[in-house]
Amino acid sequence: MSIEVGSKLQGKVTGITNFGAFVELPGGSTGLVHISEVADNYVKDINEHLKVGDEVTVKVLNVESDGKIGLSIRKAKDQPKPAQSNSGRSRSNHRSNNDYRPKETFEQKMARFLKDSEDRLSSLKRQTESRRGGRGSKRG
């Protein structure tokens, strides 16, 4: 049986190491599921997720010329598409009404940042100098 990149297959875990798990595929070939491809969240100990003899569904990520097969369990899971909200805008482009700003160039952003920064700095200097009786305070 030819193993093609992108195909989903059933396999059996035959071995576990600290860096991943070996999975026997149909046809007798064996591939590696790297520890980063076991679950969507961080996996500290692969033994908490897999055991030798487990039946798993894997997706073929790559097939090397030397016969090594890269597999993924987390990519084999059917992931729901993110829900479209706010009349078709995706989440990454979504901004709430109170923080909406039109597109700015880098120079405009930098000018705004500098102005805000100078305003904050001058206000801070006024507050601290008046408390200390420094050079900026009015003397009678």
C-alpha positions in Angstrom: 0.0 0.0 0.0 1.4 3.4 -1.0 1.4 6.0 1.7 0.6 9.5 0.4 1.2 12.8 2.2 -2.1 14.3 3.5 -3.9 10.9 3.8 -5.5 9.8 7.1 -4.9 6.3 8.2 -5.6 4.0 11.2 -2.6 2.8 13.0 -1.4 1.0 16.1 1.1 2.5 18.6 4.1 0.1 18.7 6.6 2.1 20.7 6.9 5.2 22.8 10.0 7.3 23.3 10.6 10.6 25.1 10.3 12.4 21.7 7.3 10.7 20.2 5.5 7.5 19.4 6.0 4.9 16.6 2.8 3.9 14.8 2.5 0.8 12.6 0.5 1.7 9.5 -1.5 -0.6 7.2 1.0 -2.4 4.9 3.5 -3.0 7.7 5.3 0.4 7.5 6.0 2.4 10.6 5.9 6.1 11.1 6.8 8.6 13.9 4.4 10.9 15.6 6.5 13.6 17.2 5.5 14.6 20.7 4.5 18.1 19.4 2.0 16.4 17.0 0.2 14.3 19.7 -2.2 16.9 21.1 -3.3 20.5 20.6 -1.9 21.5 24.0 1.6 21.1 25.4 2.6 17.5 26.1 5.1 17.1 28.8 4.8 13.3 29.1 3.6 11.4 26.1 2.7 8.5 28.3 -0.3 10.5 29.6 -1.7 10.6 26.1 -0.7 7.3 24.4 0.1 3.7 25.4 1.6 0.8 23.4 -1.2 -1.0 21.6 -3.5 2.1 21.3 -5.4 2.4 17.9 -5.0 5.9 16.6 -6.0 7.9 13.5 -3.0 9.7 12.0 -2.4 12.1 9.2 0.7 11.6 7.0 2.8 14.8 7.1 5.8 13.8 5.1 7.5 10.8 3.5 11.3 11.0 3.3 13.3 9.5 0.6 15.0 7.2 3.1 11.6 5.8 4.1 10.9 7.8 7.3 7.3 8.7 7.7 6.2 11.8 9.7 2.7 11.5 11.2 0.4 13.7 13.2 -2.5 12.8 15.5 -3.6 16.3 16.2 -3.9 17.2 12.5 -5.9 14.0 11.9 -8.7 15.3 14.1 -11.5 17.0 12.2 -11.3 20.6 13.5 -14.4 22.8 13.2 -13.9 25.9 11.2 -14.0 29.1 13.3 -17.5 30.6 13.4 -18.0 33.7 11.3 -19.5 36.6 13.3 -20.2 40.3 12.8 -21.6 40.0 9.3 -18.8 37.9 7.8 -15.7 39.5 9.4 -13.2 37.0 10.6 -12.0 37.1 14.2 -8.6 38.5 13.3 -10.1 41.5 11.6 -12.7 42.1 14.3 -12.4 45.2 16.4 -14.9 46.4 18.9 -16.5 49.8 18.2 -14.6 51.5 21.0 -11.1 50.6 19.8 -11.6 51.1 16.1 -9.0 53.1 14.3 -8.6 53.5 10.6 -5.4 52.0 9.0 -2.4 54.1 10.0 1.0 54.2 8.3 4.1 53.5 10.4 5.0 57.2 10.5 1.5 58.1 11.8 1.7 55.4 14.5 5.2 56.6 15.5 4.1 60.2 15.7 1.1 59.3 17.8 3.3 57.2 20.1 5.8 60.0 20.5 3.1 62.6 21.3 1.5 60.3 23.9 4.8 59.5 25.4 5.8 63.2 25.7 2.5 64.0 27.3 2.8 61.3 29.8 6.4 62.2 30.6 5.7 65.9 31.1 2.7 65.1 33.3 4.9 62.8 35.4 7.7 65.4 35.7 5.1 68.0 36.9 3.7 65.7 39.5 7.1 64.6 40.9 8.8 68.0 40.9 5.9 69.7 42.7 6.0 67.0 45.4 9.8 67.4 45.9 9.9 71.2 45.6 12.2 70.9 42.7 13.2 73.4 40.1 9.8 73.4 38.4 7.8 74.4 41.5 6.7 78.0 41.9 8.3 79.9 44.8 6.8 83.0 46.4 
